Amino acid sequence: MDKDRISGAANQAKGSIKQGVGELTGDAKLQAEGMADKAKGKAQSAVGGAKDAARDAVDGKDRV
């Protein structure tokens, strides 16, 4: 598993927490930061997935 996928998952979790706390406290800035962290995490996960797929293709592994 690529390190980008791990970092992406961590950023998504952090973003969810920030967004939830922002919603509970009525802090719009914290909510926005949480949403941004979640989006960043999703992008990182996608990049990591693409790297894994490319690595598997080069290694001749076929994931089904």
Phi, psi and omega in degrees: 000135183284146182297333178294326179292322179292313178298321179297317178296320179295318179294324177295318179295315179300318180295320178297319179295312180300316181297317180296316179295320178298321178293318180295322184266352182076021182268099183297325180295317179294321176299315181296319177298319178297317178296321179294318178297320178296317179296318178299317180296319178297319178295317178299318179297320179295318178297315178299320177297320178294320178296317178298316180296318179295318180297317179295322179295319179292322180283349180084015177275140179241115178269125179239000000 
